Amino acid sequence: MKTLVEAVNDGLHTEMERDPSVMVMGEDVGILGGVFRATAGLRERFGSDRCVDTPLAEAGILGTAVGLAMAGFRPVCEMQYDAFSYPCLDQLICHVGRYRWRTGGAMEFPITVRMPYGGRVRAPELHDDSPEAYYVHTPGIKVAIPSTPADAKGLLAAAIRDADPVVVLEPKLIYRTARGEVPEGEHVVPLGSARVARQGTDVTVVAYGAMVAVAEAAAERADASVEVLDLRSLKPLDEGALLESVGKTGRAVVVAEAPRVAGFAAEVAAVLAEKAILDLRGPVVRVTGYDVPYPYWTIEDAYLPSPERVLAALDKVMAF
């Protein structure tokens, strides 16, 4: 049994052992082993040339990774917290997401950007956020979010091995609360492959990251038979699994902790409106964060989706 952050660490060790072109870089990833200890032991095992402590400069971290990728390395960049990543958006949008397109596919761009994300860990301002929509909206970037330790290792491996840049968002809330069996050695979960976390027949709850556990908690208390679909990968999105589940149940609730307007929950709702309209027996209901800056920890429980809010959404769609 491993926690989610232990699975991330296992995945990094495994991929760096497998491929000498893989290197890790970020703030405090080396000597300290990362603020969450996700990179513990890498510097001791692989040396300071492959586990690099960087200055506090996110734009510099990703900019350096651009050059490393062009030189044949497979850099794995850690952004210490989700909201610290915004200074690197210029590099990501203007360069990282475009280089493979600019070269007509001649140059691969295997950069992995991992970061703790999400809330409910009582952190200070700018340490909790849910920025997945920025990355999903950037052409050329893939995005994965695990909800289990096995998927944390497997999706990270898939990201590192991918020819395109991938952002892996790791829910810090469940870094040490999610425990599960993790395969030894090499383990890859393909990007673009969703997972049915719970079988049901009446309504589908679509979620990802820490919200999968919230959806499962609500499903346990619901009067209806609730299926929980863990997307795992936001881009590419497993539309087949999404449409199959909603085609079976006829109803859908989408749960995400990001702000509501133009969030990824809206994209899921749009896909269902376009491609599952004849299967739907009611409106697609979203349960999300609010359109405000992420609040201080004293009131963050009121901001984040809860099982009670998901239950209310389930009641609404079932009563339609």
C-alpha positions in Angstrom: 0.0 0.0 0.0 1.3 3.5 -0.9 0.0 7.0 -0.4 -0.5 9.1 -3.6 2.6 11.1 -3.0 4.6 7.9 -2.4 3.3 6.6 -5.7 4.5 9.8 -7.4 7.9 9.3 -5.9 8.0 5.7 -6.9 7.0 6.7 -10.5 9.9 9.2 -10.7 12.4 6.7 -9.4 11.2 4.1 -11.9 11.2 6.4 -14.9 14.6 7.9 -14.1 16.0 4.4 -13.7 14.5 3.3 -17.0 15.5 6.3 -19.1 18.7 8.3 -18.5 17.4 11.3 -20.4 14.7 11.9 -17.7 15.7 14.6 -15.3 13.8 16.4 -12.5 14.1 20.1 -11.8 12.4 22.6 -9.5 12.5 24.5 -6.3 13.8 22.4 -3.4 13.4 19.1 -5.3 16.9 18.0 -4.6 18.4 18.3 -1.1 15.0 18.8 0.6 13.1 16.3 -1.6 10.3 18.7 -2.3 8.0 20.4 0.1 5.7 17.3 -0.1 8.7 14.9 -0.3 7.6 13.8 -3.8 11.2 13.9 -5.0 12.8 12.4 -1.9 15.9 10.3 -2.6 16.2 11.3 -6.3 19.3 13.5 -5.8 21.0 10.8 -3.7 20.3 8.1 -6.3 20.8 9.9 -9.6 23.0 12.8 -8.7 22.7 16.6 -8.8 22.8 16.7 -12.6 19.6 14.8 -12.9 17.8 16.2 -9.9 18.4 19.9 -10.0 17.5 22.5 -7.4 16.6 25.6 -9.3 16.2 29.3 -8.3 12.7 30.5 -7.3 11.8 31.4 -10.9 9.0 29.4 -12.5 9.4 31.1 -15.9 13.1 30.2 -15.7 12.4 26.6 -14.8 10.1 26.0 -17.8 12.3 28.1 -20.1 15.3 25.9 -19.2 13.2 22.8 -19.8 12.5 24.1 -23.3 16.2 24.1 -24.1 16.7 20.7 -22.5 13.9 19.1 -24.5 15.3 20.5 -27.7 18.7 19.0 -26.7 17.2 15.5 -26.2 16.3 15.4 -22.5 12.9 14.6 -21.0 12.7 17.2 -18.2 10.2 16.8 -15.4 9.5 20.3 -13.9 7.9 20.7 -10.5 6.0 23.9 -9.8 6.0 23.9 -6.1 2.3 25.0 -5.8 -0.5 25.4 -8.4 -0.8 29.2 -8.1 3.0 29.5 -8.3 2.8 28.3 -11.9 1.3 31.4 -13.5 4.7 33.1 -14.2 5.4 30.2 -16.5 2.3 30.5 -18.6 4.1 32.7 -21.1 6.6 29.9 -21.8 3.9 27.3 -21.9 1.5 29.1 -24.2 4.1 30.8 -26.5 6.7 28.1 -26.7 6.0 24.7 -25.1 2.6 24.2 -26.7 3.7 25.4 -30.1 7.2 24.0 -30.9 6.0 20.6 -32.2 3.5 22.4 -34.5 6.1 24.9 -35.6 8.4 22.1 -36.7 5.7 20.2 -38.5 6.0 17.4 -36.1 9.7 17.0 -36.7 10.7 17.9 -33.2 9.2 16.1 -30.2 8.7 18.1 -27.0 8.6 15.7 -24.1 8.3 18.1 -21.1 6.3 17.1 -18.0 5.1 19.8 -15.7 3.9 18.4 -12.3 2.4 20.4 -9.5 0.3 20.0 -6.4 -3.1 21.5 -6.9 -6.4 22.1 -5.2 -7.6 23.0 -1.8 -8.8 22.1 1.7 -5.3 21.8 3.1 -5.4 25.0 5.1 -2.7 26.7 3.1 -1.9 30.4 2.8 -3.0 32.5 -0.1 -1.6 31.5 -3.5 -1.0 28.0 -2.2 -4.4 26.6 -3.2 -5.9 26.9 -6.7 -7.5 24.8 -9.4 -6.0 26.1 -12.7 -6.6 23.1 -15.0 -8.7 25.2 -17.5 -5.7 27.3 -18.4 -3.7 24.3 -19.4 -6.5 22.4 -21.1 -7.3 25.5 -23.2 -3.7 25.7 -24.4 -3.2 23.9 -27.8 -0.5 21.4 -27.8 -0.7 20.6 -24.0 -2.1 17.4 -22.5 -3.5 17.4 -19.0 -3.8 14.5 -16.5 -5.1 14.5 -12.9 -4.9 11.3 -10.8 -7.3 10.3 -7.9 -5.6 7.1 -6.8 -2.0 6.2 -6.0 -1.8 3.6 -8.8 -3.1 6.2 -11.3 -0.6 8.8 -9.9 2.3 6.5 -10.8 0.8 5.4 -14.1 -0.3 8.7 -15.5 3.0 10.3 -14.5 4.8 7.5 -16.4 2.6 8.1 -19.5 3.3 11.8 -19.3 7.1 11.4 -19.1 7.1 9.0 -22.0 4.8 11.1 -24.2 6.2 13.0 -27.1 4.1 16.0 -26.3 4.2 18.3 -23.2 1.9 17.1 -20.4 0.8 18.9 -17.2 0.1 16.6 -14.3 -1.9 18.1 -11.5 -1.6 16.2 -8.3 -4.4 16.8 -5.7 -2.6 17.8 -2.6 -5.6 17.1 -0.4 -5.2 13.4 -1.0 -1.4 13.2 -1.2 -1.4 11.3 2.1 -5.0 10.3 2.6 -5.5 8.3 -0.6 -3.9 4.9 -0.1 -3.9 1.9 -2.4 -2.0 -0.9 -4.1 0.5 0.4 -6.6 2.2 -2.0 -9.2 5.9 -2.6 -8.7 8.2 -1.6 -11.5 7.0 0.0 -14.7 3.4 1.0 -14.7 1.7 3.1 -17.3 -1.9 4.4 -17.4 -2.6 5.7 -20.9 -3.6 9.3 -21.3 -7.1 9.7 -22.5 -8.5 6.7 -20.6 -11.2 7.3 -18.0 -12.0 4.9 -15.2 -15.4 3.8 -13.8 -14.8 4.3 -10.1 -18.3 3.1 -9.1 -20.9 1.3 -11.1 -24.5 2.6 -11.2 -27.6 2.7 -13.4 -29.6 5.9 -12.6 -27.2 8.8 -12.9 -23.5 9.4 -13.7 -21.3 11.7 -11.6 -18.3 12.9 -13.6 -15.3 14.0 -11.5 -11.5 14.0 -11.4 -8.8 14.4 -8.8 -9.9 14.9 -5.2 -13.5 15.4 -6.3 -13.8 11.6 -7.1 -13.8 10.8 -3.4 -16.4 13.6 -2.9 -18.6 12.0 -5.6 -18.2 8.6 -4.1 -19.2 9.8 -0.7 -22.3 11.4 -2.2 -23.1 8.2 -4.1 -23.0 6.2 -0.9 -25.8 8.4 0.6 -27.9 8.8 -2.5 -31.3 7.2 -3.0 -30.5 6.6 -6.7 -28.0 4.1 -8.2 -25.0 6.4 -8.9 -22.2 5.7 -11.3 -18.9 7.6 -10.7 -16.7 8.3 -13.7 -13.1 9.4 -13.0 -11.9 11.2 -16.0 -8.2 10.8 -15.1 -7.2 12.7 -18.3 -8.8 16.0 -19.2 -6.9 16.3 -22.5 -7.2 14.0 -24.3 -10.7 13.4 -22.9 -12.1 9.9 -23.0 -15.3 10.9 -24.8 -16.2 7.3 -25.4 -16.3 6.4 -21.7 -18.2 9.6 -20.9 -20.9 9.0 -23.6 -21.1 5.3 -22.7 -21.8 6.0 -19.0 -24.3 8.7 -19.6 -25.9 6.7 -22.4 -26.5 4.0 -19.8 -27.8 6.2 -17.0 -29.4 9.0 -18.9 -28.4 11.7 -16.4 -25.2 13.5 -15.5 -23.8 15.6 -12.7 -20.3 17.1 -13.2 -18.1 17.9 -10.1 -15.0 20.1 -10.2 -13.5 22.4 -7.6 -12.4 25.1 -10.1 -14.5 28.2 -10.6 -17.7 27.7 -12.5 -17.5 30.0 -15.6 -15.5 28.4 -18.4 -14.3 25.7 -16.1 -13.7 22.1 -17.4 -17.1 21.1 -16.0 -18.6 23.3 -18.7 -16.6 21.5 -21.4 -18.0 18.1 -20.2 -21.5 19.5 -20.1 -21.0 20.8 -23.7 -19.8 17.5 -25.0 -22.9 15.8 -23.4 -25.2 18.4 -24.9 -23.8 17.9 -28.4 -23.3 14.2 -28.4 -25.7 12.7 -25.8 -28.7 14.8 -26.2 -31.0 11.9 -27.2 -29.8 9.9 -24.2 -30.3 12.6 -21.6 -33.4 12.5 -19.4 -32.7 15.8 -17.6 -30.3 18.7 -17.6 -26.5 18.3 -17.0 -25.9 19.8 -13.6 -22.6 21.3 -12.5 -21.3 21.3 -8.9 -18.2 23.6 -8.8 -16.2 26.2 -6.9 -17.4 29.8 -7.0 -16.3 32.6 -9.3 -14.2 34.3 -6.7 -10.4 34.1 -5.8 -9.7 31.0 -3.8 -10.7 32.0 -0.2 -8.7 32.0 3.0 -8.6 28.7 4.8 -11.1 29.7 7.4 -14.0 29.6 4.8 -12.6 27.2 2.2 -15.0 24.4 3.2 -17.8 26.7 2.1 -16.1 27.2 -1.3 -15.3 23.6 -2.3 -17.9 21.1 -3.6 -19.1 18.8 -0.7 -21.0 15.5 -0.7 -24.1 17.6 0.4 -23.9 19.8 -2.6 -23.4 16.8 -4.9 -26.5 15.2 -3.3 -28.5 18.3 -3.9 -27.5 18.1 -7.6 -28.4 14.4 -7.7 -31.8 15.2 -6.3 -32.4 17.9 -8.9 -31.5 15.8 -11.9 -33.4 12.8 -10.6 -36.5 14.9 -10.0 -36.5 16.5 -13.4 
